[in-house]
Amino acid sequence: MTYLLDTHVLIWLVSAPERVPERTRLVLADRRNELLVSAISVFEIATKHRIGKLPGGQRIVSDFDSLLQKLGARELPMRARHGVVAGQLEWHNRDPFDRVLAAQSLTEDVELVTSDAAFVAVEGLRTMWD
């Protein structure tokens, strides 16, 4: 299976893994599964750190490549198709980061690992959190 990490899941795996359910941690640690981290997540972390909403975010941004390696994940770049799908989603959520993550999950046909119940409203989106 292939999984795309929501931004908060990436942050928690790095700084507070106990916040991620044990079953989810086990699935993500299984190297037979592929983990993706969106480039949009790094943008979100850097932005929130810059405006003071995410203390410690700079460490994640600065060490991004080594964090990916440690998690056994690879970067998922933002592509034009992701932007088109994100912009056209019939979904009330106006958060551009969430919209891109939903679009990437749909476009790449991967499960989104998230605790955010708002994603349930996206038709066809598969999520994992337990």
N, CA, C and O atoms as CSV, one atom per row, in Angstrom:
chain,resi,resn,atom,element,x,y,z
A,1,MET,N,N,0.836,-1.182,0.000
A,1,MET,CA,C,0.000,0.000,0.000
A,1,MET,C,C,0.884,1.251,0.000
A,1,MET,O,O,2.036,1.231,0.434
A,2,THR,N,N,0.308,2.315,-0.495
A,2,THR,CA,C,0.997,3.605,-0.477
A,2,THR,C,C,0.156,4.577,0.334
A,2,THR,O,O,-1.065,4.634,0.188
A,3,TYR,N,N,0.824,5.338,1.187
A,3,TYR,CA,C,0.158,6.273,2.085
A,3,TYR,C,C,0.768,7.662,1.950
A,3,TYR,O,O,1.986,7.815,1.861
A,4,LEU,N,N,-0.096,8.665,1.937
A,4,LEU,CA,C,0.316,10.060,1.947
A,4,LEU,C,C,0.064,10.601,3.340
A,4,LEU,O,O,-1.050,10.493,3.854
A,5,LEU,N,N,1.078,11.178,3.957
A,5,LEU,CA,C,0.947,11.705,5.312
A,5,LEU,C,C,0.363,13.111,5.300
A,5,LEU,O,O,0.853,13.987,4.588
A,6,ASP,N,N,-0.683,13.324,6.087
A,6,ASP,CA,C,-1.168,14.680,6.312
A,6,ASP,C,C,-0.075,15.411,7.097
A,6,ASP,O,O,0.732,14.784,7.784
A,7,THR,N,N,-0.056,16.709,6.991
A,7,THR,CA,C,1.010,17.503,7.610
A,7,THR,C,C,1.114,17.254,9.106
A,7,THR,O,O,2.216,17.086,9.627
A,8,HIS,N,N,-0.015,17.226,9.805
A,8,HIS,CA,C,0.052,17.018,11.256
A,8,HIS,C,C,0.599,15.640,11.605
A,8,HIS,O,O,1.238,15.481,12.645
A,9,VAL,N,N,0.364,14.651,10.767
A,9,VAL,CA,C,0.898,13.314,11.021
A,9,VAL,C,C,2.423,13.329,10.887
A,9,VAL,O,O,3.127,12.721,11.693
A,10,LEU,N,N,2.918,14.014,9.885
A,10,LEU,CA,C,4.369,14.168,9.735
A,10,LEU,C,C,4.966,14.822,10.979
A,10,LEU,O,O,5.963,14.349,11.524
A,11,ILE,N,N,4.349,15.907,11.416
A,11,ILE,CA,C,4.842,16.621,12.605
A,11,ILE,C,C,4.823,15.706,13.820
A,11,ILE,O,O,5.798,15.647,14.569
A,12,TRP,N,N,3.722,14.995,14.019
A,12,TRP,CA,C,3.610,14.109,15.177
A,12,TRP,C,C,4.604,12.961,15.105
A,12,TRP,O,O,5.201,12.608,16.122
A,13,LEU,N,N,4.798,12.369,13.936
A,13,LEU,CA,C,5.757,11.268,13.832
A,13,LEU,C,C,7.161,11.717,14.219
A,13,LEU,O,O,7.936,10.944,14.783
A,14,VAL,N,N,7.481,12.964,13.914
A,14,VAL,CA,C,8.810,13.505,14.202
A,14,VAL,C,C,8.933,13.970,15.648
A,14,VAL,O,O,9.961,13.746,16.287
A,15,SER,N,N,7.889,14.618,16.170
A,15,SER,CA,C,8.021,15.274,17.473
A,15,SER,C,C,7.220,14.642,18.612
A,15,SER,O,O,7.574,14.824,19.777
A,16,ALA,N,N,6.152,13.905,18.304
A,16,ALA,CA,C,5.311,13.313,19.347
A,16,ALA,C,C,4.636,12.045,18.811
A,16,ALA,O,O,3.414,12.006,18.667
A,17,PRO,N,N,5.431,11.009,18.517
A,17,PRO,CA,C,4.865,9.816,17.885
A,17,PRO,C,C,3.736,9.162,18.684
A,17,PRO,O,O,2.897,8.466,18.111
A,18,GLU,N,N,3.708,9.378,19.992
A,18,GLU,CA,C,2.648,8.788,20.815
A,18,GLU,C,C,1.259,9.329,20.452
A,18,GLU,O,O,0.250,8.730,20.826
A,19,ARG,N,N,1.198,10.443,19.736
A,19,ARG,CA,C,-0.079,11.003,19.297
A,19,ARG,C,C,-0.672,10.247,18.102
A,19,ARG,O,O,-1.848,10.406,17.775
A,20,VAL,N,N,0.148,9.436,17.468
A,20,VAL,CA,C,-0.302,8.619,16.337
A,20,VAL,C,C,-0.677,7.246,16.899
A,20,VAL,O,O,0.120,6.628,17.605
A,21,PRO,N,N,-1.889,6.765,16.587
A,21,PRO,CA,C,-2.294,5.453,17.116
A,21,PRO,C,C,-1.268,4.366,16.792
A,21,PRO,O,O,-0.627,4.386,15.741
A,22,GLU,N,N,-1.132,3.433,17.706
A,22,GLU,CA,C,-0.121,2.385,17.556
A,22,GLU,C,C,-0.281,1.612,16.253
A,22,GLU,O,O,0.710,1.358,15.568
A,23,ARG,N,N,-1.504,1.232,15.897
A,23,ARG,CA,C,-1.718,0.482,14.657
A,23,ARG,C,C,-1.247,1.288,13.455
A,23,ARG,O,O,-0.625,0.739,12.545
A,24,THR,N,N,-1.534,2.567,13.444
A,24,THR,CA,C,-1.106,3.433,12.343
A,24,THR,C,C,0.414,3.508,12.293
A,24,THR,O,O,1.002,3.423,11.216
A,25,ARG,N,N,1.054,3.666,13.448
A,25,ARG,CA,C,2.525,3.694,13.488
A,25,ARG,C,C,3.112,2.402,12.937
A,25,ARG,O,O,4.106,2.431,12.212
A,26,LEU,N,N,2.502,1.269,13.275
A,26,LEU,CA,C,3.003,-0.022,12.795
A,26,LEU,C,C,2.867,-0.134,11.277
A,26,LEU,O,O,3.778,-0.617,10.604
A,27,VAL,N,N,1.738,0.310,10.745
A,27,VAL,CA,C,1.541,0.272,9.293
A,27,VAL,C,C,2.569,1.165,8.612
A,27,VAL,O,O,3.156,0.777,7.602
A,28,LEU,N,N,2.789,2.351,9.153
A,28,LEU,CA,C,3.723,3.296,8.542
A,28,LEU,C,C,5.175,2.836,8.664
A,28,LEU,O,O,6.007,3.159,7.816
A,29,ALA,N,N,5.472,2.092,9.706
A,29,ALA,CA,C,6.842,1.596,9.910
A,29,ALA,C,C,7.148,0.373,9.044
A,29,ALA,O,O,8.313,0.021,8.861
A,30,ASP,N,N,6.129,-0.263,8.521
A,30,ASP,CA,C,6.306,-1.452,7.681
A,30,ASP,C,C,6.896,-1.022,6.341
A,30,ASP,O,O,6.213,-0.369,5.552
A,31,ARG,N,N,8.126,-1.368,6.077
A,31,ARG,CA,C,8.835,-0.920,4.873
A,31,ARG,C,C,8.276,-1.522,3.581
A,31,ARG,O,O,8.699,-1.143,2.489
A,32,ARG,N,N,7.339,-2.444,3.698
A,32,ARG,CA,C,6.658,-2.933,2.496
A,32,ARG,C,C,5.662,-1.905,1.976
A,32,ARG,O,O,5.245,-1.959,0.820
A,33,ASN,N,N,5.286,-0.967,2.845
A,33,ASN,CA,C,4.396,0.123,2.450
A,33,ASN,C,C,5.224,1.314,2.017
A,33,ASN,O,O,6.315,1.551,2.534
A,34,GLU,N,N,4.700,2.053,1.074
A,34,GLU,CA,C,5.384,3.255,0.611
A,34,GLU,C,C,4.760,4.470,1.284
A,34,GLU,O,O,3.537,4.605,1.322
A,35,LEU,N,N,5.600,5.350,1.814
A,35,LEU,CA,C,5.143,6.581,2.455
A,35,LEU,C,C,5.497,7.772,1.584
A,35,LEU,O,O,6.612,7.884,1.074
A,36,LEU,N,N,4.533,8.650,1.426
A,36,LEU,CA,C,4.741,9.882,0.682
A,36,LEU,C,C,4.537,11.069,1.612
A,36,LEU,O,O,3.651,11.060,2.467
A,37,VAL,N,N,5.360,12.081,1.435
A,37,VAL,CA,C,5.197,13.353,2.128
A,37,VAL,C,C,5.133,14.421,1.046
A,37,VAL,O,O,6.046,14.561,0.232
A,38,SER,N,N,4.049,15.162,1.055
A,38,SER,CA,C,3.840,16.174,0.024
A,38,SER,C,C,4.749,17.381,0.213
A,38,SER,O,O,5.023,17.804,1.336
A,39,ALA,N,N,5.204,17.917,-0.895
A,39,ALA,CA,C,5.956,19.170,-0.852
A,39,ALA,C,C,5.097,20.273,-0.234
A,39,ALA,O,O,5.630,21.206,0.368
A,40,ILE,N,N,3.771,20.175,-0.378
A,40,ILE,CA,C,2.875,21.179,0.194
A,40,ILE,C,C,2.945,21.154,1.725
A,40,ILE,O,O,2.722,22.182,2.366
A,41,SER,N,N,3.249,20.001,2.315
A,41,SER,CA,C,3.378,19.918,3.775
A,41,SER,C,C,4.567,20.724,4.275
A,41,SER,O,O,4.483,21.382,5.312
A,42,VAL,N,N,5.668,20.674,3.545
A,42,VAL,CA,C,6.845,21.456,3.937
A,42,VAL,C,C,6.525,22.951,3.821
A,42,VAL,O,O,6.917,23.744,4.677
A,43,PHE,N,N,5.818,23.323,2.766
A,43,PHE,CA,C,5.375,24.709,2.594
A,43,PHE,C,C,4.476,25.121,3.757
A,43,PHE,O,O,4.619,26.222,4.289
A,44,GLU,N,N,3.551,24.247,4.155
A,44,GLU,CA,C,2.655,24.550,5.272
A,44,GLU,C,C,3.423,24.714,6.579
A,44,GLU,O,O,3.167,25.649,7.337
A,45,ILE,N,N,4.351,23.820,6.841
A,45,ILE,CA,C,5.142,23.891,8.074
A,45,ILE,C,C,5.984,25.160,8.096
A,45,ILE,O,O,6.022,25.859,9.109
A,46,ALA,N,N,6.657,25.464,6.993
A,46,ALA,CA,C,7.486,26.674,6.932
A,46,ALA,C,C,6.635,27.928,7.109
A,46,ALA,O,O,7.041,28.861,7.802
A,47,THR,N,N,5.473,27.955,6.495
A,47,THR,CA,C,4.580,29.113,6.606
A,47,THR,C,C,4.095,29.281,8.036
A,47,THR,O,O,4.143,30.384,8.582
A,48,LYS,N,N,3.629,28.205,8.645
A,48,LYS,CA,C,3.115,28.294,10.015
A,48,LYS,C,C,4.223,28.650,10.999
A,48,LYS,O,O,3.983,29.366,11.971
A,49,HIS,N,N,5.420,28.161,10.758
A,49,HIS,CA,C,6.537,28.547,11.617
A,49,HIS,C,C,6.831,30.048,11.471
A,49,HIS,O,O,7.030,30.753,12.461
A,50,ARG,N,N,6.854,30.514,10.235
A,50,ARG,CA,C,7.156,31.926,9.978
A,50,ARG,C,C,6.172,32.866,10.658
A,50,ARG,O,O,6.568,33.919,11.159
A,51,ILE,N,N,4.899,32.501,10.681
A,51,ILE,CA,C,3.887,33.396,11.277
A,51,ILE,C,C,3.673,33.121,12.772
A,51,ILE,O,O,2.786,33.706,13.392
A,52,GLY,N,N,4.489,32.233,13.342
A,52,GLY,CA,C,4.452,32.005,14.781
A,52,GLY,C,C,3.449,30.966,15.253
A,52,GLY,O,O,3.204,30.859,16.455
A,53,LYS,N,N,2.866,30.201,14.349
A,53,LYS,CA,C,1.873,29.196,14.738
A,53,LYS,C,C,2.467,27.807,14.939
A,53,LYS,O,O,1.766,26.886,15.357
A,54,LEU,N,N,3.745,27.653,14.646
A,54,LEU,CA,C,4.364,26.337,14.780
A,54,LEU,C,C,5.799,26.464,15.271
A,54,LEU,O,O,6.743,26.377,14.486
A,55,PRO,N,N,5.955,26.669,16.567
A,55,PRO,CA,C,7.314,26.698,17.106
A,55,PRO,C,C,7.997,25.355,16.841
A,55,PRO,O,O,7.368,24.305,16.973
A,56,GLY,N,N,9.236,25.380,16.481
A,56,GLY,CA,C,9.964,24.152,16.194
A,56,GLY,C,C,9.830,23.679,14.764
A,56,GLY,O,O,10.481,22.712,14.368
A,57,GLY,N,N,8.999,24.344,13.982
A,57,GLY,CA,C,8.800,23.943,12.601
A,57,GLY,C,C,10.049,24.068,11.759
A,57,GLY,O,O,10.230,23.327,10.792
A,58,GLN,N,N,10.915,25.005,12.122
A,58,GLN,CA,C,12.132,25.220,11.343
A,58,GLN,C,C,13.017,23.978,11.332
A,58,GLN,O,O,13.689,23.699,10.339
A,59,ARG,N,N,13.017,23.239,12.426
A,59,ARG,CA,C,13.830,22.006,12.493
A,59,ARG,C,C,13.347,21.002,11.459
A,59,ARG,O,O,14.155,20.339,10.809
A,60,ILE,N,N,12.033,20.887,11.305
A,60,ILE,CA,C,11.492,19.953,10.317
A,60,ILE,C,C,11.877,20.395,8.909
A,60,ILE,O,O,12.275,19.578,8.080
A,61,VAL,N,N,11.755,21.689,8.649
A,61,VAL,CA,C,12.074,22.211,7.319
A,61,VAL,C,C,13.566,22.058,7.025
A,61,VAL,O,O,13.950,21.630,5.937
A,62,SER,N,N,14.395,22.409,7.995
A,62,SER,CA,C,15.848,22.336,7.801
A,62,SER,C,C,16.344,20.913,7.594
A,62,SER,O,O,17.263,20.675,6.811
A,63,ASP,N,N,15.733,19.969,8.300
A,63,ASP,CA,C,16.168,18.578,8.251
A,63,ASP,C,C,15.248,17.710,7.389
A,63,ASP,O,O,15.206,16.492,7.560
A,64,PHE,N,N,14.517,18.332,6.469
A,64,PHE,CA,C,13.484,17.627,5.722
A,64,PHE,C,C,14.000,16.365,5.033
A,64,PHE,O,O,13.396,15.302,5.173
A,65,ASP,N,N,15.084,16.459,4.307
A,65,ASP,CA,C,15.602,15.295,3.583
A,65,ASP,C,C,15.977,14.157,4.528
A,65,ASP,O,O,15.678,12.995,4.251
A,66,SER,N,N,16.626,14.484,5.638
A,66,SER,CA,C,17.011,13.420,6.575
A,66,SER,C,C,15.783,12.860,7.295
A,66,SER,O,O,15.751,11.676,7.628
A,67,LEU,N,N,14.784,13.691,7.534
A,67,LEU,CA,C,13.548,13.190,8.149
A,67,LEU,C,C,12.834,12.218,7.210
A,67,LEU,O,O,12.322,11.187,7.645
A,68,LEU,N,N,12.807,12.551,5.932
A,68,LEU,CA,C,12.201,11.638,4.957
A,68,LEU,C,C,12.923,10.300,4.982
A,68,LEU,O,O,12.297,9.240,5.002
A,69,GLN,N,N,14.241,10.365,4.980
A,69,GLN,CA,C,15.043,9.149,4.994
A,69,GLN,C,C,14.772,8.336,6.258
A,69,GLN,O,O,14.623,7.116,6.191
A,70,LYS,N,N,14.709,8.998,7.391
A,70,LYS,CA,C,14.449,8.327,8.663
A,70,LYS,C,C,13.087,7.642,8.663
A,70,LYS,O,O,12.940,6.542,9.194
A,71,LEU,N,N,12.092,8.297,8.064
A,71,LEU,CA,C,10.740,7.726,7.995
A,71,LEU,C,C,10.607,6.689,6.880
A,71,LEU,O,O,9.621,5.954,6.827
A,72,GLY,N,N,11.586,6.631,6.006
A,72,GLY,CA,C,11.489,5.741,4.854
A,72,GLY,C,C,10.475,6.248,3.846
A,72,GLY,O,O,9.811,5.464,3.168
A,73,ALA,N,N,10.361,7.563,3.753
A,73,ALA,CA,C,9.367,8.199,2.889
A,73,ALA,C,C,10.042,8.879,1.711
A,73,ALA,O,O,11.254,9.099,1.702
A,74,ARG,N,N,9.224,9.207,0.716
A,74,ARG,CA,C,9.742,9.996,-0.394
A,74,ARG,C,C,8.830,11.198,-0.594
A,74,ARG,O,O,7.651,11.176,-0.243
A,75,GLU,N,N,9.403,12.232,-1.158
A,75,GLU,CA,C,8.670,13.475,-1.400
A,75,GLU,C,C,7.720,13.304,-2.583
A,75,GLU,O,O,8.072,12.717,-3.606
A,76,LEU,N,N,6.513,13.828,-2.417
A,76,LEU,CA,C,5.554,13.894,-3.519
A,76,LEU,C,C,5.492,15.348,-3.963
A,76,LEU,O,O,4.959,16.190,-3.241
A,77,PRO,N,N,6.031,15.659,-5.145
A,77,PRO,CA,C,6.014,17.046,-5.610
A,77,PRO,C,C,4.588,17.507,-5.925
A,77,PRO,O,O,3.698,16.695,-6.177
A,78,MET,N,N,4.397,18.804,-5.906
A,78,MET,CA,C,3.120,19.397,-6.325
A,78,MET,C,C,3.154,19.476,-7.847
A,78,MET,O,O,4.080,20.044,-8.427
A,79,ARG,N,N,2.142,18.905,-8.485
A,79,ARG,CA,C,2.057,18.919,-9.941
A,79,ARG,C,C,0.854,19.740,-10.375
A,79,ARG,O,O,-0.060,19.980,-9.586
A,80,ALA,N,N,0.856,20.163,-11.616
A,80,ALA,CA,C,-0.254,20.960,-12.142
A,80,ALA,C,C,-1.578,20.232,-11.980
A,80,ALA,O,O,-2.585,20.842,-11.619
A,81,ARG,N,N,-1.583,18.939,-12.244
A,81,ARG,CA,C,-2.831,18.158,-12.121
A,81,ARG,C,C,-3.372,18.221,-10.705
A,81,ARG,O,O,-4.587,18.280,-10.511
A,82,HIS,N,N,-2.492,18.211,-9.712
A,82,HIS,CA,C,-2.922,18.321,-8.318
A,82,HIS,C,C,-3.627,19.666,-8.097
A,82,HIS,O,O,-4.657,19.743,-7.426
A,83,GLY,N,N,-3.051,20.708,-8.671
A,83,GLY,CA,C,-3.649,22.041,-8.533
A,83,GLY,C,C,-5.021,22.136,-9.182
A,83,GLY,O,O,-5.934,22.758,-8.638
A,84,VAL,N,N,-5.156,21.524,-10.335
A,84,VAL,CA,C,-6.452,21.537,-11.031
A,84,VAL,C,C,-7.505,20.825,-10.182
A,84,VAL,O,O,-8.598,21.350,-9.970
A,85,VAL,N,N,-7.171,19.635,-9.702
A,85,VAL,CA,C,-8.128,18.871,-8.895
A,85,VAL,C,C,-8.438,19.604,-7.597
A,85,VAL,O,O,-9.598,19.667,-7.188
A,86,ALA,N,N,-7.420,20.159,-6.942
A,86,ALA,CA,C,-7.640,20.897,-5.688
A,86,ALA,C,C,-8.583,22.073,-5.896
A,86,ALA,O,O,-9.468,22.323,-5.077
A,87,GLY,N,N,-8.393,22.783,-6.982
A,87,GLY,CA,C,-9.231,23.946,-7.260
A,87,GLY,C,C,-10.649,23.594,-7.637
A,87,GLY,O,O,-11.560,24.398,-7.445
A,88,GLN,N,N,-10.850,22.398,-8.171
A,88,GLN,CA,C,-12.181,21.992,-8.620
A,88,GLN,C,C,-12.932,21.118,-7.627
A,88,GLN,O,O,-14.085,20.762,-7.872
A,89,LEU,N,N,-12.311,20.772,-6.525
A,89,LEU,CA,C,-12.986,19.921,-5.546
A,89,LEU,C,C,-14.267,20.569,-5.049
A,89,LEU,O,O,-14.279,21.738,-4.661
A,90,GLU,N,N,-15.333,19.804,-5.067
A,90,GLU,CA,C,-16.603,20.253,-4.487
A,90,GLU,C,C,-16.540,19.915,-2.998
A,90,GLU,O,O,-17.028,18.874,-2.559
A,91,TRP,N,N,-15.935,20.812,-2.242
A,91,TRP,CA,C,-15.685,20.572,-0.818
A,91,TRP,C,C,-15.672,21.928,-0.145
A,91,TRP,O,O,-15.054,22.868,-0.645
A,92,HIS,N,N,-16.341,22.034,0.969
A,92,HIS,CA,C,-16.466,23.321,1.657
A,92,HIS,C,C,-15.157,23.822,2.263
A,92,HIS,O,O,-15.031,25.014,2.544
A,93,ASN,N,N,-14.187,22.944,2.468
A,93,ASN,CA,C,-12.920,23.311,3.108
A,93,ASN,C,C,-12.133,24.284,2.219
A,93,ASN,O,O,-11.827,23.984,1.065
A,94,ARG,N,N,-11.820,25.439,2.775
A,94,ARG,CA,C,-11.106,26.461,2.008
A,94,ARG,C,C,-9.598,26.459,2.263
A,94,ARG,O,O,-8.866,27.229,1.640
A,95,ASP,N,N,-9.129,25.602,3.172
A,95,ASP,CA,C,-7.703,25.540,3.484
A,95,ASP,C,C,-6.953,25.006,2.264
A,95,ASP,O,O,-7.156,23.858,1.870
A,96,PRO,N,N,-6.087,25.828,1.664
A,96,PRO,CA,C,-5.406,25.383,0.441
A,96,PRO,C,C,-4.493,24.178,0.668
A,96,PRO,O,O,-4.327,23.356,-0.234
A,97,PHE,N,N,-3.908,24.062,1.840
A,97,PHE,CA,C,-3.035,22.922,2.119
A,97,PHE,C,C,-3.854,21.627,2.140
A,97,PHE,O,O,-3.461,20.626,1.541
A,98,ASP,N,N,-4.991,21.657,2.831
A,98,ASP,CA,C,-5.864,20.478,2.879
A,98,ASP,C,C,-6.388,20.121,1.494
A,98,ASP,O,O,-6.466,18.946,1.135
A,99,ARG,N,N,-6.742,21.129,0.730
A,99,ARG,CA,C,-7.280,20.883,-0.607
A,99,ARG,C,C,-6.235,20.201,-1.500
A,99,ARG,O,O,-6.564,19.290,-2.260
A,100,VAL,N,N,-4.985,20.642,-1.404
A,100,VAL,CA,C,-3.928,20.021,-2.206
A,100,VAL,C,C,-3.676,18.591,-1.738
A,100,VAL,O,O,-3.530,17.690,-2.564
A,101,LEU,N,N,-3.623,18.372,-0.435
A,101,LEU,CA,C,-3.408,17.006,0.058
A,101,LEU,C,C,-4.532,16.073,-0.388
A,101,LEU,O,O,-4.277,14.933,-0.775
A,102,ALA,N,N,-5.766,16.550,-0.336
A,102,ALA,CA,C,-6.891,15.738,-0.813
A,102,ALA,C,C,-6.737,15.449,-2.304
A,102,ALA,O,O,-6.926,14.317,-2.747
A,103,ALA,N,N,-6.400,16.461,-3.058
A,103,ALA,CA,C,-6.228,16.297,-4.508
A,103,ALA,C,C,-5.094,15.328,-4.823
A,103,ALA,O,O,-5.222,14.493,-5.718
A,104,GLN,N,N,-3.995,15.434,-4.097
A,104,GLN,CA,C,-2.878,14.522,-4.343
A,104,GLN,C,C,-3.275,13.089,-4.016
A,104,GLN,O,O,-2.941,12.163,-4.756
A,105,SER,N,N,-3.981,12.908,-2.916
A,105,SER,CA,C,-4.416,11.574,-2.534
A,105,SER,C,C,-5.332,10.978,-3.598
A,105,SER,O,O,-5.189,9.811,-3.962
A,106,LEU,N,N,-6.268,11.777,-4.092
A,106,LEU,CA,C,-7.182,11.314,-5.139
A,106,LEU,C,C,-6.446,11.043,-6.442
A,106,LEU,O,O,-6.633,9.995,-7.059
A,107,THR,N,N,-5.619,11.975,-6.854
A,107,THR,CA,C,-4.916,11.872,-8.135
A,107,THR,C,C,-3.929,10.712,-8.165
A,107,THR,O,O,-3.816,10.001,-9.164
A,108,GLU,N,N,-3.224,10.533,-7.063
A,108,GLU,CA,C,-2.218,9.466,-6.990
A,108,GLU,C,C,-2.821,8.128,-6.547
A,108,GLU,O,O,-2.133,7.108,-6.526
A,109,ASP,N,N,-4.121,8.142,-6.190
A,109,ASP,CA,C,-4.837,6.949,-5.740
A,109,ASP,C,C,-4.144,6.295,-4.550
A,109,ASP,O,O,-3.835,5.103,-4.563
A,110,VAL,N,N,-3.907,7.115,-3.511
A,110,VAL,CA,C,-3.281,6.632,-2.282
A,110,VAL,C,C,-4.147,7.031,-1.091
A,110,VAL,O,O,-4.949,7.960,-1.177
A,111,GLU,N,N,-3.975,6.318,0.016
A,111,GLU,CA,C,-4.703,6.652,1.236
A,111,GLU,C,C,-4.014,7.817,1.931
A,111,GLU,O,O,-2.787,7.894,1.985
A,112,LEU,N,N,-4.828,8.715,2.457
A,112,LEU,CA,C,-4.317,9.844,3.227
A,112,LEU,C,C,-4.345,9.467,4.702
A,112,LEU,O,O,-5.393,9.094,5.229
A,113,VAL,N,N,-3.214,9.563,5.361
A,113,VAL,CA,C,-3.129,9.271,6.790
A,113,VAL,C,C,-3.403,10.581,7.519
A,113,VAL,O,O,-2.594,11.508,7.481
A,114,THR,N,N,-4.561,10.644,8.189
A,114,THR,CA,C,-4.979,11.885,8.836
A,114,THR,C,C,-5.946,11.603,9.974
A,114,THR,O,O,-6.705,10.635,9.933
A,115,SER,N,N,-5.911,12.454,10.984
A,115,SER,CA,C,-6.910,12.393,12.052
A,115,SER,C,C,-8.008,13.422,11.814
A,115,SER,O,O,-8.957,13.511,12.592
A,116,ASP,N,N,-7.884,14.189,10.754
A,116,ASP,CA,C,-8.816,15.278,10.442
A,116,ASP,C,C,-10.093,14.725,9.810
A,116,ASP,O,O,-10.079,14.266,8.668
A,117,ALA,N,N,-11.183,14.772,10.551
A,117,ALA,CA,C,-12.466,14.232,10.085
A,117,ALA,C,C,-13.034,15.004,8.902
A,117,ALA,O,O,-13.925,14.497,8.220
A,118,ALA,N,N,-12.554,16.196,8.640
A,118,ALA,CA,C,-13.071,16.998,7.516
A,118,ALA,C,C,-12.863,16.298,6.186
A,118,ALA,O,O,-13.637,16.508,5.251
A,119,PHE,N,N,-11.835,15.470,6.083
A,119,PHE,CA,C,-11.534,14.793,4.819
A,119,PHE,C,C,-12.591,13.755,4.440
A,119,PHE,O,O,-12.682,13.366,3.276
A,120,VAL,N,N,-13.381,13.307,5.402
A,120,VAL,CA,C,-14.424,12.318,5.132
A,120,VAL,C,C,-15.417,12.854,4.098
A,120,VAL,O,O,-16.026,12.079,3.362
A,121,ALA,N,N,-15.577,14.165,4.043
A,121,ALA,CA,C,-16.537,14.782,3.121
A,121,ALA,C,C,-16.071,14.770,1.666
A,121,ALA,O,O,-16.849,15.107,0.774
A,122,VAL,N,N,-14.830,14.394,1.410
A,122,VAL,CA,C,-14.306,14.385,0.042
A,122,VAL,C,C,-14.660,13.048,-0.605
A,122,VAL,O,O,-14.178,11.994,-0.191
A,123,GLU,N,N,-15.500,13.113,-1.614
A,123,GLU,CA,C,-15.957,11.901,-2.284
A,123,GLU,C,C,-14.791,11.152,-2.926
A,123,GLU,O,O,-14.000,11.721,-3.678
A,124,GLY,N,N,-14.710,9.869,-2.610
A,124,GLY,CA,C,-13.679,9.019,-3.204
A,124,GLY,C,C,-12.356,9.004,-2.466
A,124,GLY,O,O,-11.478,8.201,-2.782
A,125,LEU,N,N,-12.201,9.877,-1.491
A,125,LEU,CA,C,-10.937,9.947,-0.745
A,125,LEU,C,C,-10.893,8.851,0.318
A,125,LEU,O,O,-11.819,8.700,1.115
A,126,ARG,N,N,-9.806,8.098,0.311
A,126,ARG,CA,C,-9.604,7.058,1.316
A,126,ARG,C,C,-8.673,7.581,2.394
A,126,ARG,O,O,-7.628,8.157,2.092
A,127,THR,N,N,-9.051,7.382,3.660
A,127,THR,CA,C,-8.217,7.828,4.781
A,127,THR,C,C,-7.935,6.661,5.710
A,127,THR,O,O,-8.645,5.656,5.721
A,128,MET,N,N,-6.877,6.828,6.489
A,128,MET,CA,C,-6.514,5.844,7.494
A,128,MET,C,C,-6.152,6.560,8.780
A,128,MET,O,O,-5.349,7.494,8.776
A,129,TRP,N,N,-6.754,6.115,9.896
A,129,TRP,CA,C,-6.392,6.629,11.213
A,129,TRP,C,C,-6.996,5.725,12.260
A,129,TRP,O,O,-8.162,5.882,12.624
A,130,ASP,N,N,-6.227,4.791,12.743
A,130,ASP,CA,C,-6.670,3.954,13.859
A,130,ASP,C,C,-5.522,3.177,14.434
A,130,ASP,O,O,-5.706,2.416,15.384
